[in-house]
Amino acid sequence: MQRIAHLDHPEVREIVPSHHCVVRFRQRRPVGERGGSAVADALIHTLEEAHVSRWPPAWAVSDRHTAMWAVSGKLAFPLERTDRPGRWLATTCLAP
């Protein structure tokens, strides 16, 4: 999947989900429709609607440093900088 979520955030303009993120999203938020396109659409929509912050949800706090988080409902996506300004990588999809 090479889809990009576009956001209106001063630091995080785009989020690119990693393959691992897609797999975890599929496990944690079942999509009613079959096929990769339906999963991609649901994931991109979830990322575009997420609240972006430097703070993780309380249940996702760990000793691993993550610069930014995208949080949508009960899902949290740790974000890592990429070499392109404004573009971030969602490394995984977490749920409580």
LINURPE-V180636 format. One record per helix or strand. SS is the DSSP state (~ for helix, > for strand). FROM is the first residue (numbers start at 0). LEN is the number of residues. If there is no record, write none. Layout:
((SS | FROM | LEN) (SS | FROM | LEN))
//
This chain:
((> | 3 | 3) (> | 13 | 4) (~ | 18 | 10) (~ | 35 | 13) (> | 50 | 3) (~ | 57 | 3) (> | 67 | 5) (> | 74 | 7) (> | 86 | 4) (> | 93 | 2))
//
